């Protein structure tokens, strides 16, 4: 067992399966005591909320292998000689988030690392979304990040050590079918950057990352495309290479980010891909401007200059895999 995170106590939300599970296992392998988490015991084949898909036998078998919950992950850590405690509860609820922080304190007396990996998502056209579906993504991702940080940071600042690592998504850049999820993740990015500045100099860092790997959500998406008549071969050819690889190879970077070695890294949004890529996202900036000397723009001038000057040569964002 590595000593990279020895003596550290980590909370990993959404760690019953998928990327979160691999993060929890990796942190334990490097010596951390881990609070594992998901909403409730057991797991579902469905990755997208309020969505029912007619999975074929191969898809069902794949999804069943990916199943698990906070207890199965904790049991696996313990079986390998590590230390873990499962916690069932939805951290999008403030009091529940408070309880998971308290669980770490009650069992280990510290909270050193919080990885907010939990998320819920619905995929579809914005016009088909209702308030409930909007809240699913916003609450699990953005409100969950607030809840966890708001309860953990006072403890971390008092300790003089803390690592907040928030999972985001490349959906923040604007991917068709992911309106609420994209908005939630864009919020997570900004929230992480601002909070990093608020706690600068306290020994606490706050970073975010956009993961890309083959998970339960990928298998669900593949099934949805298959039902629409789009062959799996086409899907795999169109997808980024990282979407075809499982996540265990990429999560050691997060162990590094949670360690003493990363004490000066804060306020950064990383890209983390299962094909071996680790990247840094650019910060938002104005890429092109037009000006006029007088204070008030004239409409006829705008009609001429906006398409022919300001927007000329700027490519729009497009999704390689639109979800209908």
C-alpha positions, -999 to +999 in steps of 0.1 A: +000+000+000+013+034-010+018+061+017+008+090-005-024+097+014-015+079+047-033+095+076-058+113+054-096+109+056-114+111+023-151+114+014-160+103-021-196+109-031-212+087-058-186+060-051-209+029-053-199+023-089-182+038-120-156+066-117-165+073-080-158+036-071-124+037-088-115+069-070-124+054-036-104+023-043-075+043-055-074+066-025-076+036-001-048+019-020-027+050-013-035+049+024-066+071+029-095+061+051-126+065+030-162+073+035-180+058+005-214+071-006-244+068-028-280+076-023-294+042-013-285+005-011-284-014-044-280+000-079-300+005-111-293-003-147-306+031-156-280+059-156-304+086-167-332+098-144-368+093-155-357+072-184-365+036-191-346+017-218-352-018-232-317-032-227-306-062-247-289-092-230-254-080-237-262-045-223-278-060-192-248-081-186-224-052-189-245-030-166-248-057-140-210-060-139-209-023-133-233-024-104-226-017-067-232+007-039-214+024-010-213-008+010-199-030-018-172-005-024-164-002+013-164-040+016-139-042-012-116-017+004-117-035+037-111-069+020-079-054+005-067-043+040-080-007+039-103+013+061-137+024+049-172+033+061-203+034+038-228+062+040-261+061+022-277+095+015-283+121-011-258+150-006-280+174-026-299+177+007-280+201+030-286+181+062-276+149+046-243+165+034-238+177+069-242+141+082-217+126+058-191+152+070-200+143+106-196+106+098-160+112+089-155+132+121-172+105+142-152+077+128-118+093+121-118+127+137-108+145+105-119+154+070-090+160+047-104+153+012-138+157-003-144+144-039-178+154-050-184+128-078-222+122-073-245+134-100-279+127-115-288+135-151-316+135-176-308+136-213-332+151-238-344+182-256-348+213-234-384+217-246-392+183-231-377+192-197-398+201-167-389+217-134-383+184-118-359+172-144-340+206-142-337+202-104-323+167-107-291+179-123-288+213-106-293+199-071-271+168-074-242+186-090-242+223-080-262+223-048-244+191-037-210+209-042-222+238-021-236+216+006-204+195+010-180+225+008-200+246+032-199+219+058-164+206+052-144+239+048-146+252+084-131+219+095-104+219+068-094+255+075-091+248+112-069+218+104-048+238+080-052+211+054-080+203+029-085+192-006-119+198-024-121+181-058-153+186-077-163+165-106-175+185-136-182+175-172-173+187-207-211+192-210-204+227-195-192+237-230-226+231-244-235+196-256-269+190-272-294+172-249-276+182-217-291+216-208-295+212-171-264+190-167-243+214-187-256+244-167-249+226-134-214+217-143-206+253-156-218+264-121-195+239-105-165+252-124-172+288-114-180+279-078-148+259-075-127+288-088-143+313-065-141+292-034-104+285-042-098+322-039-119+325-007-098+299+011-064+308-004-036+307+021-054+284+045-038+251+034-070+242+016-072+238-022-102+236-045-101+222-080-124+206-105-121+180-133-140+168-163-138+130-165-141+110-197-144+072-196-166+042-203-192+041-175-228+031-169-240+063-186-220+054-217-238+020-219-271+036-214-264+061-242-253+033-265-286+015-258-306+046-265-288+051-299-293+014-307-331+017-301-330+048-324-314+026-351-279+039-348-254+009-348-229+006-319-201+005-344-210+040-356-212+052-320-178+038-311-163+053-342-177+088-335-169+087-297-137+101-282-112+073-276-114+078-238-151+068-239-141+033-248-118+027-218-128+021-182-117+047-156-093+030-133-062+041-151-069+078-148-079+082-112-043+082-097-041+118-108-068+127-083-048+109-056-019+132-065-042+162-065-054+152-030-018+149-017+008+172-001+025+174-035-004+195-049-005+221-021+000+250-046-025+238-072-059+255-067-087+270-088-079+248-118-103+229-141-086+198-153-095+174-181-091+137-171-095+111-198-092+073-196-071+072-228-042+087-208-048+125-213-045+150-185-053+185-196-061+220-183-092+238-195-087+275-205-103+302-185-132+321-200-121+352-219-133+376-246-119+363-279-130+390-302-145+426-299-157+454-321-158+491-310-174+524-319-164+558-307-198+572-298-217+559-268-248+546-285-248+518-311-270+523-341-292+494-351-283+495-388-246+495-378-252+464-356-270+446-385-239+451-406-211+447-382-222+418-359-223+391-387-196+405-409-171+415-382-177+402-347-190+367-355-170+362-388-148+331-385-160+320-351-171+283-351-201+272-330-198+244-305-212+211-319-217+178-302-202+148-319-229+126-304-262+145-302-288+128-280-322+130-295 
